[in-house]
Amino acid sequence: MVNYIKESFEELKTNVTWPTWAEGQRLMVVVAVFSILFSLAIWGIDSVFVELISLYFGFIN
């Protein structure tokens, strides 16, 4: 197990190409914007479903 951890850290240091600081910041902004847009879309769809279900059950009572 110790050997596996050592090899994993060695691979991270030698074989992984890390993004530059500027590229990391740019990608973080892209992820943040996408997350906000996606959450707003989910909120909108949820709001529509709430209204539809309220109308449906309002007609039943």
DRENGU-897003 format. One line per field, with one value per residue (C-alpha): residue number from 0; residue in three letters; chain; x, y, z. Coordinates in nm, 4 decimals, padded with zeros to 6 digits. Layout:
! DRENGU-897003
nr	[NUM / ...]
rest	[ALA / ...]
kette	[A / ...]
c1	[X / ...]
c2	[Y / ...]
c3	[Z / ...]
//
This chain:
! DRENGU-897003
nr	[0 / 1 / 2 / 3 / 4 / 5 / 6 / 7 / 8 / 9 / 10 / 11 / 12 / 13 / 14 / 15 / 16 / 17 / 18 / 19 / 20 / 21 / 22 / 23 / 24 / 25 / 26 / 27 / 28 / 29 / 30 / 31 / 32 / 33 / 34 / 35 / 36 / 37 / 38 / 39 / 40 / 41 / 42 / 43 / 44 / 45 / 46 / 47 / 48 / 49 / 50 / 51 / 52 / 53 / 54 / 55 / 56 / 57 / 58 / 59 / 60]
rest	[MET / VAL / ASN / TYR / ILE / LYS / GLU / SER / PHE / GLU / GLU / LEU / LYS / THR / ASN / VAL / THR / TRP / PRO / THR / TRP / ALA / GLU / GLY / GLN / ARG / LEU / MET / VAL / VAL / VAL / ALA / VAL / PHE / SER / ILE / LEU / PHE / SER / LEU / ALA / ILE / TRP / GLY / ILE / ASP / SER / VAL / PHE / VAL / GLU / LEU / ILE / SER / LEU / TYR / PHE / GLY / PHE / ILE / ASN]
kette	[A / A / A / A / A / A / A / A / A / A / A / A / A / A / A / A / A / A / A / A / A / A / A / A / A / A / A / A / A / A / A / A / A / A / A / A / A / A / A / A / A / A / A / A / A / A / A / A / A / A / A / A / A / A / A / A / A / A / A / A / A]
c1	[00.0000 / 00.2843 / 00.4505 / 00.1252 / 00.1004 / 00.4642 / 00.4168 / 00.0982 / 00.2726 / 00.5638 / 00.3232 / 00.1515 / 00.4866 / 00.6273 / 00.3488 / 00.0628 / 00.0608 / -00.0839 / -00.2535 / -00.0996 / -00.2410 / -00.4134 / -00.5625 / -00.6846 / -00.8567 / -01.0176 / -01.1455 / -01.2788 / -01.4814 / -01.6189 / -01.7234 / -01.8796 / -02.0808 / -02.1987 / -02.2974 / -02.4989 / -02.6746 / -02.7496 / -02.8883 / -03.1103 / -03.2406 / -03.3196 / -03.4904 / -03.7007 / -03.8079 / -03.8872 / -04.0987 / -04.2969 / -04.3602 / -04.4717 / -04.7254 / -04.8507 / -04.8929 / -05.0649 / -05.3087 / -05.3747 / -05.4432 / -05.6359 / -05.8853 / -05.9275 / -06.0255]
c2	[00.0000 / 00.2394 / 00.1608 / 00.2390 / 00.5799 / 00.6613 / 00.5663 / 00.7714 / 01.0833 / 01.0232 / 00.9967 / 01.3187 / 01.4994 / 01.3644 / 01.2549 / 01.4976 / 01.8270 / 02.0927 / 02.4018 / 02.7431 / 02.9760 / 03.1910 / 02.8887 / 02.7518 / 03.0818 / 03.0942 / 02.7388 / 02.8147 / 03.1047 / 02.8806 / 02.6185 / 02.8826 / 03.0395 / 02.7000 / 02.5979 / 02.9162 / 02.8800 / 02.5129 / 02.5834 / 02.8613 / 02.6227 / 02.3578 / 02.6206 / 02.7355 / 02.3831 / 02.3094 / 02.6244 / 02.5251 / 02.1770 / 02.3224 / 02.5429 / 02.2573 / 02.0236 / 02.2974 / 02.3600 / 01.9890 / 01.9214 / 02.2490 / 02.1228 / 01.7915 / 01.9500]
c3	[00.0000 / 00.0845 / -00.2494 / -00.4327 / -00.2623 / -00.3414 / -00.7065 / -00.7245 / -00.5963 / -00.8336 / -01.1265 / -01.0226 / -01.0156 / -01.3415 / -01.5788 / -01.5119 / -01.6988 / -01.4732 / -01.6186 / -01.5748 / -01.3110 / -01.5758 / -01.7496 / -01.4168 / -01.3380 / -01.6836 / -01.6505 / -01.3026 / -01.4444 / -01.7191 / -01.4637 / -01.2346 / -01.5191 / -01.6439 / -01.2901 / -01.2396 / -01.5763 / -01.5135 / -01.1662 / -01.3065 / -01.5745 / -01.3127 / -01.0948 / -01.3915 / -01.4835 / -01.1188 / -01.0951 / -01.4043 / -01.2635 / -00.9298 / -01.1074 / -01.3259 / -01.0302 / -00.8287 / -01.1151 / -01.1600 / -00.7936 / -00.7639 / -01.0242 / -00.8421 / -00.5085]
//
